[in-house]
Amino acid sequence: MGIDQKPPAGQKALIFEQIELAKEKVQDSQVWKSIFRPGSPFRKGYRDTSRDRALAMMNNLLYHLHPVKLKRHGLKLTYTYCLGGLSFFLFVILTITGIYLMFFYRPAAEVTAQLAYADMKDLSAAIVFGQLVRNMHRWAAHLMVLSVFLHMARVFYHGAYKPPREFNWVVGVNLLQITLLLSFTGYLLPWDQLAIWAVTVGTNMMGYTPVFGRQLKFILVGGLEVGPATLIRWYVLHVLALPFVAVLLMAVHFWRIRKDGGISGPL
């Protein structure tokens, strides 16, 4: 058979038949059935019905975050501008870059060993991609604050906080507060003069909170003034406590969006 010659129609049909038999054999295997649950489009016997489409959504790790049916306006980019998804994407970037920075950062600020500040200088000058990753982390944090704020403004403007979504609105407000706290706690970690005095001003303002202001300031500062104890406490808040709470609230937030019927309609 020459290079430009096509196989006969019978041979072509035989090839397709063998491919279909191999496909059915794979789909009938126990391994394939254990991976793809009933209702999956990759499962043998799938029919494009409302029931199978619902099963495909509910049995998929990524699809189940969204409702089975979407409103037409919710598919328009200009309605939501994907601000919620953009905020989550920036949180993922912050997590990845933050883990990389943790390999080269030591939250120690004793008088004899200013390791935190020295590590930040090494990230800028000696660590491979250190300055790049640090700048990515910094700008992603700024953009996340902006995107979360714009997302909240969009939800408020469209009245998406009204029943039955009022609980999810409260969860979103808490996520905005967590975002601001993550940004504020990360501000101290470079341990330079700008960070120390900015946090000093912020914690002094906390001290004037009615009733429990002085106690709150003492817990966050770890003493009477900003020092090494403050750095380690804010480091734990920044890399462990606040991200843990944020992940829990985001899981509830996404789940309630799905249970409340997806993106709300316009006013």
Secondary structure, 3 states (H helix, E strand, C coil): CCCCCCCCHHHHHHHHHHHHHHHHHHHCCHHHHHHCCCCCCCCCCCCCCHHHHHHHHHCCCCHHHCCCCCCHHHHCHHHHCCHHHHHHHHHHHHHHHHHHHHCCCCCCCCCCCCHHHHHHHHHHHCCCCHHHHHHHHHHHHHHHHHHHHHHHHHHHHCCCCCCCCHHHHHHHHHHHHHHHHHHHHHHHCCCCHHHHHHHHHHHHHHCCCCCCHHHHHHHHHCCCCCCHHHHHHHHHHHHHHHHHHHHHHHHHHHHHHHHCCCCCCCC
